[in-house]
Amino acid sequence: MNNIKKHKRLIAAIVVILLAVLVEIFANRSAWGHAYDLDITDHMYISESAGQEEYQVIFSAPKGLYIQMLHVQGHFKDEEFYDIETKEINDFGKETEQKYHDCVNKLLPEYSTSINKKVTYLKMTMKKKLLKMVNNTKHSRLLKHLLAQTTLQ
């Protein structure tokens, strides 16, 4: 009799673990087979806000694009912050707006921000003073040099 209770507990534990694995697999189905790097440097602009120049990356995907992580690479002067605004599609198909705030510094050449959402619109803003300036380089070449590998993954 005592032996039967042990077997029932063992079977119940296995069923709970399998159920948890199935729920996790189902919840992450939107990320299956969609992992690739997307270079968004062609979507970079310089704008002016409150008298200060900013670099902006503006990207849209009307049907939505699952973004796991936003990678920012470059040569940065100090520890500074950048902002990301997104329009995301939640699990119920409703579009919501989200804001992220992250930082970069001079210690590492690459930083990343986890998004883990299906995104229809992304706007990243970074103050121009964050980046080391290169002697008299043209606008587009400077952007591609300083943030050459801003990618969506």
N, C-alpha and C positions, 0 to 999 in steps of 0.2 A: 504494500500500500504506500509506504514512504518512498519507494523507488519510482512509482507512477507519478507522484507529485514532482519529483526532480525532473522527470522527462517532460512533463507539461510545462514547467518553468523554462526549461531549455528550449523547447519548441516555441513558446511564447516570445522568448528573447530573440530567437532567430527571425521570427515573423516580424517583430518590431524593427529590427535592423534592416531587413529586406524592404519593408514598407518605407522606412526613412530614405533608403537609397533610391527607391522608385520616385518618391516625391521630389527629391533633389534633382534627379535626372529630368523629370517633367518640368520643374520650375526653370531649369536652365536650357530648355529646348531652343530658345531664340538664338543662342550663341553657337549652336552646332553648325559646323562647316562654314562659318562666316568670318574666320580669322584671316585677315590680310592687312598689310600696311597700305595706307592711303596717304600720299604726300599732298598736303594742302597748302604748300607755299604759293601756289598760283592764286590763292584766295586771300593773300595778305595785302593790307593797305596801310597807309599812314593817314591818320586823321588828327584833328585838333579838338581838344575838350578842355574847357576852362583855361585857355591860353597855353596849354601844354600839349606837345605832340605825343601821339600814342601809336603803337603798332596794333593793328586789329586783324584778326583772322575771322572772316565771316563765311560760313559754309552752310548750305542747305541741301537737304535730301527729302523732297516732298513725300515719298513713300516711307521714309524712315530708314535709318542705318544704325545697326547695333554698334555702339562704341564701348569697348571694354576699357580702354585706357587712352589718354591723350599724353603723348610724349613731347616734351619741349627740350630742344638741344640748342646750345649756344654758349657764348662767352659773356658772363654776367659780371658786373662790377661789384655789387654788394648784395646783401640779402634784401630782396624786394618781393612784392606780391603781385600776382596777376589775377584777373577775374575771368570767369567763364560763365556765360549765360546760355542756357539750352532750352529748347522746347522738346519735351520727351513724351513718348507714347507709353502709357502704363499698361498693365496686364489686362485692363478692361477696355483698351482702345481709346481712352480719353487722353487728350493732349494737355500736359501740364508744363508750367515754366519752372525752371530750377536754376539756382545760382551756386557756383562753386568759387572758392577763394583759396589760392594756393601760393606757394612761394618758391623762389629760386635763389641761389647764392653763387659765389665765386668758387666754392669748393669742388663742385662736380659739373661736368659739361652737359648732363642730361637729368631731367626731372620728369615726373609723371603724375598725372591726376587720374584717379579711378572714376569712371563715369558709370559703366555697367548698365546702360539703358539703351533703348531704341530712340534715336534722336532724329528730329526733322530739321532742326536749326541749331547752329552752334556759333557763338560769338565769343572770341577770346580777346581781351584787351590787356596790353602791357605798356607801361610808360616807356617812352623813348630813352629816358636817362638810364634805364636798366642795362642797356647794351653798350659795350665798348665801341667807340666809333673808329672806323677805318679811314685813313686819309683819302679824302675826295673821291669816294667811290660813288658810282651812279646809284640811284634810288633802288631799282629792282635788284641789282647785283649785291648791294648792301643787305637788303632783306634776305636774300637767299643765302648769303654768307653767314649772317648772324643767327638766323633761325632756320638753317638749311634743312633740318630733319624734323620739323614739326609734323607729326604723323598721327593718324587715327589708327587704332588697332582693333 
